[in-house]
Amino acid sequence: MNTKITDFDKEMSAITFAEAGEHAIAREMLGASPAMKAAASETLKKKPYLAAAVFGAISIAAYVAIFMNENWVTDTYTMGGWHAAFPVGTALVFSFIHGAFASNLLSLLGLEAKK
């Protein structure tokens, strides 16, 4: 019986650990260099300050724009017919912008989903 562990076996085992969220063990199994380890840990430490600020500003600007034009919005969005697409589109846009902001803000606060 051949018990030799091949490179393929090491790579597949490392992939399994990486998919399970055990990145340090996966790097160790592959024999990652110190420079590679430093780059990976630096990537993990980067916080999305700019993204949170940008999406926060876009979110505030969108709310200000919609409330400053509330009469036009009310008149246009209640016309019926194909105008019914406006509220749906607006809800999707606001949902995306607010969701991106909230996600980045939670990452800044260190709150991440369990893996």
N, CA and C atoms as a LAMMPS dump frame, in Angstrom:
ITEM: TIMESTEP
0
ITEM: NUMBER OF ATOMS
345
ITEM: BOX BOUNDS ff ff ff
-5.0000000000000000e+02 5.0000000000000000e+02
-5.0000000000000000e+02 5.0000000000000000e+02
-5.0000000000000000e+02 5.0000000000000000e+02
ITEM: ATOMS id mol type element x y z
1 1 1 N 0.837 -1.174 0
2 1 2 C 0 0 0
3 1 3 C 0.882 1.238 0
4 2 1 N 0.585 2.169 -0.896
5 2 2 C 1.368 3.383 -1.04
6 2 3 C 0.8 4.459 -0.115
7 3 1 N 1.577 4.895 0.887
8 3 2 C 1.111 5.891 1.851
9 3 3 C 1.77 7.247 1.645
10 4 1 N 2.406 7.417 0.5
11 4 2 C 3.083 8.682 0.22
12 4 3 C 2.043 9.772 -0.041
13 5 1 N 2.221 10.915 0.623
14 5 2 C 1.319 12.044 0.417
15 5 3 C 1.88 12.884 -0.727
16 6 1 N 1.098 13.01 -1.769
17 6 2 C 1.545 13.748 -2.946
18 6 3 C 1.213 15.238 -2.793
19 7 1 N 1.744 16.044 -3.715
20 7 2 C 1.438 17.479 -3.719
21 7 3 C -0.058 17.702 -3.934
22 8 1 N -0.639 16.879 -4.765
23 8 2 C -2.076 16.977 -5
24 8 3 C -2.855 16.773 -3.705
25 9 1 N -2.458 15.776 -2.919
26 9 2 C -3.12 15.508 -1.64
27 9 3 C -2.993 16.709 -0.7
28 10 1 N -1.799 17.31 -0.655
29 10 2 C -1.584 18.481 0.199
30 10 3 C -2.466 19.648 -0.249
31 11 1 N -2.519 19.86 -1.561
32 11 2 C -3.311 20.981 -2.08
33 11 3 C -4.801 20.779 -1.8
34 12 1 N -5.307 19.577 -1.994
35 12 2 C -6.719 19.305 -1.741
36 12 3 C -7.04 19.436 -0.252
37 13 1 N -6.136 18.996 0.593
38 13 2 C -6.351 19.141 2.037
39 13 3 C -6.349 20.614 2.428
40 14 1 N -5.429 21.38 1.852
41 14 2 C -5.361 22.811 2.14
42 14 3 C -6.627 23.516 1.674
43 15 1 N -7.149 23.127 0.523
44 15 2 C -8.399 23.714 0.02
45 15 3 C -9.549 23.425 0.983
46 16 1 N -9.583 22.207 1.497
47 16 2 C -10.641 21.829 2.436
48 16 3 C -10.583 22.701 3.687
49 17 1 N -9.377 22.902 4.224
50 17 2 C -9.24 23.744 5.408
51 17 3 C -9.574 25.2 5.096
52 18 1 N -9.171 25.681 3.923
53 18 2 C -9.473 27.061 3.54
54 18 3 C -10.966 27.279 3.407
55 19 1 N -11.672 26.318 2.819
56 19 2 C -13.129 26.434 2.685
57 19 3 C -13.825 26.412 4.036
58 20 1 N -13.202 25.764 5.01
59 20 2 C -13.772 25.7 6.36
60 20 3 C -13.409 26.935 7.177
61 21 1 N -12.662 27.869 6.578
62 21 2 C -12.302 29.099 7.275
63 21 3 C -11.007 29.003 8.053
64 22 1 N -10.311 27.911 7.947
65 22 2 C -9.034 27.728 8.65
66 22 3 C -7.884 28.101 7.724
67 23 1 N -7.762 29.397 7.444
68 23 2 C -6.787 29.873 6.468
69 23 3 C -5.341 29.679 6.931
70 24 1 N -5.094 29.851 8.215
71 24 2 C -3.731 29.694 8.725
72 24 3 C -3.25 28.256 8.538
73 25 1 N -4.113 27.289 8.809
74 25 2 C -3.742 25.885 8.644
75 25 3 C -3.506 25.576 7.167
76 26 1 N -4.357 26.141 6.301
77 26 2 C -4.201 25.903 4.865
78 26 3 C -2.86 26.44 4.378
79 27 1 N -2.499 27.651 4.827
80 27 2 C -1.201 28.223 4.424
81 27 3 C -0.047 27.379 4.954
82 28 1 N -0.208 26.9 6.176
83 28 2 C 0.826 26.072 6.784
84 28 3 C 1.015 24.777 6
85 29 1 N -0.084 24.182 5.572
86 29 2 C -0.019 22.931 4.816
87 29 3 C 0.672 23.133 3.474
88 30 1 N 0.446 24.299 2.876
89 30 2 C 1.071 24.574 1.582
90 30 3 C 2.496 25.096 1.734
91 31 1 N 2.898 25.384 2.967
92 31 2 C 4.24 25.895 3.191
93 31 3 C 4.4 27.313 2.67
94 32 1 N 3.416 28.149 2.952
95 32 2 C 3.448 29.531 2.47
96 32 3 C 4.643 30.265 3.05
97 33 1 N 5.232 31.105 2.225
98 33 2 C 6.391 31.875 2.653
99 33 3 C 5.97 32.953 3.636
100 34 1 N 6.913 33.48 4.439
101 34 2 C 6.581 34.551 5.383
102 34 3 C 6.026 35.795 4.682
103 35 1 N 6.537 36.096 3.481
104 35 2 C 6.041 37.26 2.747
105 35 3 C 4.583 37.052 2.345
106 36 1 N 4.266 35.829 1.957
107 36 2 C 2.896 35.503 1.579
108 36 3 C 1.969 35.6 2.79
109 37 1 N 2.436 35.137 3.931
110 37 2 C 1.656 35.201 5.158
111 37 3 C 1.424 36.657 5.565
112 38 1 N 2.457 37.482 5.442
113 38 2 C 2.334 38.899 5.801
114 38 3 C 1.35 39.607 4.893
115 39 1 N 1.398 39.309 3.596
116 39 2 C 0.473 39.928 2.649
117 39 3 C -0.96 39.494 2.934
118 40 1 N -1.147 38.235 3.264
119 40 2 C -2.489 37.742 3.556
120 40 3 C -3.048 38.374 4.823
121 41 1 N -2.223 38.501 5.858
122 41 2 C -2.719 39.107 7.091
123 41 3 C -2.969 40.601 6.903
124 42 1 N -2.185 41.264 6.057
125 42 2 C -2.405 42.684 5.765
126 42 3 C -3.729 42.865 5.025
127 43 1 N -4.04 41.966 4.126
128 43 2 C -5.305 42.021 3.396
129 43 3 C -6.477 41.854 4.353
130 44 1 N -6.333 40.963 5.314
131 44 2 C -7.407 40.725 6.269
132 44 3 C -7.611 41.913 7.2
133 45 1 N -6.566 42.69 7.467
134 45 2 C -6.648 43.799 8.403
135 45 3 C -7.226 45.066 7.786
136 46 1 N -7.267 45.167 6.464
137 46 2 C -7.763 46.386 5.825
138 46 3 C -9.232 46.582 6.149
139 47 1 N -9.552 47.777 6.583
140 47 2 C -10.924 48.12 6.932
141 47 3 C -11.517 48.992 5.828
142 48 1 N -12.782 48.825 5.536
143 48 2 C -13.413 49.558 4.425
144 48 3 C -13.872 50.973 4.816
145 49 1 N -12.936 51.804 5.282
146 49 2 C -13.295 53.17 5.682
147 49 3 C -13.867 53.968 4.504
148 50 1 N -13.168 53.931 3.373
149 50 2 C -13.59 54.722 2.215
150 50 3 C -14.949 54.253 1.692
151 51 1 N -15.129 52.958 1.576
152 51 2 C -16.396 52.431 1.066
153 51 3 C -17.553 52.816 1.986
154 52 1 N -17.346 52.73 3.298
155 52 2 C -18.402 53.101 4.239
156 52 3 C -18.739 54.58 4.105
157 53 1 N -17.725 55.421 3.981
158 53 2 C -17.959 56.862 3.849
159 53 3 C -18.674 57.191 2.541
160 54 1 N -18.246 56.565 1.451
161 54 2 C -18.851 56.85 0.145
162 54 3 C -20.311 56.402 0.116
163 55 1 N -20.581 55.158 0.54
164 55 2 C -21.96 54.678 0.517
165 55 3 C -22.83 55.427 1.527
166 56 1 N -22.251 55.856 2.653
167 56 2 C -22.999 56.664 3.609
168 56 3 C -23.386 58.006 3.011
169 57 1 N -22.443 58.637 2.311
170 57 2 C -22.727 59.93 1.675
171 57 3 C -23.765 59.783 0.561
172 58 1 N -23.644 58.724 -0.232
173 58 2 C -24.621 58.488 -1.302
174 58 3 C -26.007 58.24 -0.693
175 59 1 N -26.064 57.493 0.39
176 59 2 C -27.335 57.202 1.048
177 59 3 C -27.986 58.483 1.554
178 60 1 N -27.221 59.321 2.223
179 60 2 C -27.759 60.594 2.722
180 60 3 C -28.214 61.469 1.566
181 61 1 N -27.408 61.547 0.519
182 61 2 C -27.766 62.379 -0.641
183 61 3 C -29.053 61.878 -1.303
184 62 1 N -29.233 60.58 -1.377
185 62 2 C -30.441 60.018 -1.995
186 62 3 C -31.677 60.359 -1.168
187 63 1 N -31.569 60.232 0.147
188 63 2 C -32.709 60.579 0.997
189 63 3 C -33.023 62.073 0.912
190 64 1 N -31.999 62.913 0.92
191 64 2 C -32.217 64.351 0.804
192 64 3 C -32.896 64.672 -0.525
193 65 1 N -32.425 64.071 -1.604
194 65 2 C -33 64.333 -2.932
195 65 3 C -34.466 63.914 -3.004
196 66 1 N -34.781 62.763 -2.447
197 66 2 C -36.167 62.293 -2.544
198 66 3 C -37.098 63.134 -1.673
199 67 1 N -36.629 63.577 -0.501
200 67 2 C -37.486 64.388 0.365
201 67 3 C -37.594 65.836 -0.11
202 68 1 N -36.575 66.344 -0.769
203 68 2 C -36.649 67.704 -1.301
204 68 3 C -37.591 67.779 -2.507
205 69 1 N -37.816 66.656 -3.155
206 69 2 C -38.699 66.604 -4.328
207 69 3 C -39.934 65.756 -4.05
208 70 1 N -40.418 65.796 -2.823
209 70 2 C -41.51 64.892 -2.446
210 70 3 C -42.795 65.134 -3.23
211 71 1 N -43.079 66.354 -3.593
212 71 2 C -44.3 66.615 -4.371
213 71 3 C -44.211 65.966 -5.753
214 72 1 N -43.091 66.143 -6.425
215 72 2 C -42.895 65.524 -7.742
216 72 3 C -42.93 64.002 -7.622
217 73 1 N -42.25 63.478 -6.592
218 73 2 C -42.216 62.026 -6.394
219 73 3 C -43.631 61.496 -6.179
220 74 1 N -44.397 62.155 -5.322
221 74 2 C -45.762 61.7 -5.051
222 74 3 C -46.622 61.758 -6.312
223 75 1 N -46.548 62.863 -7.044
224 75 2 C -47.339 62.999 -8.268
225 75 3 C -46.962 61.954 -9.314
226 76 1 N -45.684 61.775 -9.534
227 76 2 C -45.208 60.868 -10.576
228 76 3 C -45.417 59.403 -10.206
229 77 1 N -45.115 59.055 -8.956
230 77 2 C -45.178 57.652 -8.548
231 77 3 C -46.606 57.136 -8.416
232 78 1 N -47.598 58.036 -8.358
233 78 2 C -48.988 57.599 -8.195
234 78 3 C -49.798 57.729 -9.483
235 79 1 N -49.131 57.924 -10.607
236 79 2 C -49.826 58.081 -11.884
237 79 3 C -50.395 56.77 -12.421
238 80 1 N -49.866 55.667 -11.974
239 80 2 C -50.349 54.379 -12.462
240 80 3 C -49.68 54.005 -13.774
241 81 1 N -50.117 52.892 -14.341
242 81 2 C -49.546 52.43 -15.604
243 81 3 C -48.081 52.042 -15.443
244 82 1 N -47.298 52.426 -16.441
245 82 2 C -45.875 52.071 -16.412
246 82 3 C -45.115 52.84 -15.339
247 83 1 N -45.717 53.885 -14.775
248 83 2 C -45.078 54.64 -13.695
249 83 3 C -44.938 53.809 -12.415
250 84 1 N -45.623 52.689 -12.367
251 84 2 C -45.52 51.798 -11.2
252 84 3 C -44.114 51.222 -11.064
253 85 1 N -43.321 51.296 -12.125
254 85 2 C -41.938 50.803 -12.059
255 85 3 C -41.051 51.742 -11.238
256 86 1 N -41.443 53.006 -11.123
257 86 2 C -40.619 53.971 -10.376
258 86 3 C -40.441 53.614 -8.906
259 87 1 N -41.508 53.323 -8.171
260 87 2 C -41.302 52.977 -6.759
261 87 3 C -40.49 51.695 -6.58
262 88 1 N -40.714 50.739 -7.472
263 88 2 C -39.96 49.486 -7.38
264 88 3 C -38.472 49.746 -7.627
265 89 1 N -38.169 50.497 -8.672
266 89 2 C -36.775 50.834 -8.973
267 89 3 C -36.118 51.634 -7.856
268 90 1 N -36.867 52.591 -7.316
269 90 2 C -36.336 53.402 -6.219
270 90 3 C -36.05 52.535 -4.998
271 91 1 N -36.955 51.625 -4.685
272 91 2 C -36.746 50.733 -3.541
273 91 3 C -35.506 49.863 -3.742
274 92 1 N -35.292 49.369 -4.95
275 92 2 C -34.106 48.55 -5.228
276 92 3 C -32.822 49.358 -5.078
277 93 1 N -32.827 50.572 -5.605
278 93 2 C -31.63 51.435 -5.505
279 93 3 C -31.33 51.768 -4.049
280 94 1 N -32.357 52.189 -3.309
281 94 2 C -32.147 52.522 -1.899
282 94 3 C -31.704 51.299 -1.11
283 95 1 N -32.268 50.148 -1.421
284 95 2 C -31.897 48.924 -0.729
285 95 3 C -30.429 48.575 -0.969
286 96 1 N -29.984 48.682 -2.214
287 96 2 C -28.588 48.38 -2.529
288 96 3 C -27.644 49.34 -1.824
289 97 1 N -27.924 50.638 -1.921
290 97 2 C -27.036 51.648 -1.335
291 97 3 C -26.984 51.49 0.183
292 98 1 N -28.15 51.375 0.804
293 98 2 C -28.178 51.254 2.263
294 98 3 C -27.543 49.937 2.717
295 99 1 N -27.773 48.869 1.97
296 99 2 C -27.176 47.583 2.318
297 99 3 C -25.664 47.606 2.236
298 100 1 N -25.131 48.247 1.195
299 100 2 C -23.675 48.351 1.058
300 100 3 C -23.091 49.182 2.192
301 101 1 N -23.767 50.274 2.531
302 101 2 C -23.295 51.11 3.644
303 101 3 C -23.316 50.327 4.955
304 102 1 N -24.423 49.652 5.229
305 102 2 C -24.546 48.904 6.482
306 102 3 C -23.504 47.789 6.569
307 103 1 N -23.274 47.099 5.472
308 103 2 C -22.275 46.029 5.456
309 103 3 C -20.878 46.557 5.774
310 104 1 N -20.507 47.655 5.131
311 104 2 C -19.188 48.239 5.379
312 104 3 C -19.077 48.792 6.794
313 105 1 N -20.15 49.377 7.303
314 105 2 C -20.131 49.905 8.665
315 105 3 C -19.963 48.779 9.68
316 106 1 N -20.675 47.691 9.485
317 106 2 C -20.537 46.557 10.396
318 106 3 C -19.134 45.953 10.332
319 107 1 N -18.532 45.943 9.148
320 107 2 C -17.152 45.455 9.026
321 107 3 C -16.193 46.368 9.782
322 108 1 N -16.438 47.663 9.719
323 108 2 C -15.602 48.607 10.465
324 108 3 C -15.711 48.378 11.958
325 109 1 N -16.898 48.037 12.406
326 109 2 C -17.116 47.796 13.838
327 109 3 C -16.623 46.424 14.274
328 110 1 N -16.185 45.618 13.313
329 110 2 C -15.651 44.295 13.64
330 110 3 C -16.716 43.224 13.771
331 111 1 N -17.92 43.515 13.308
332 111 2 C -18.991 42.529 13.363
333 111 3 C -19.062 41.786 12.037
334 112 1 N -18.681 40.518 12.073
335 112 2 C -18.672 39.698 10.859
336 112 3 C -19.561 38.489 11.082
337 113 1 N -20.093 37.968 9.987
338 113 2 C -20.929 36.777 10.069
339 113 3 C -20.091 35.562 10.462
340 114 1 N -20.704 34.655 11.192
341 114 2 C -20.009 33.417 11.54
342 114 3 C -19.848 32.589 10.285
343 115 1 N -18.73 31.903 10.191
344 115 2 C -18.481 31.078 9.01
345 115 3 C -18.546 29.633 9.361
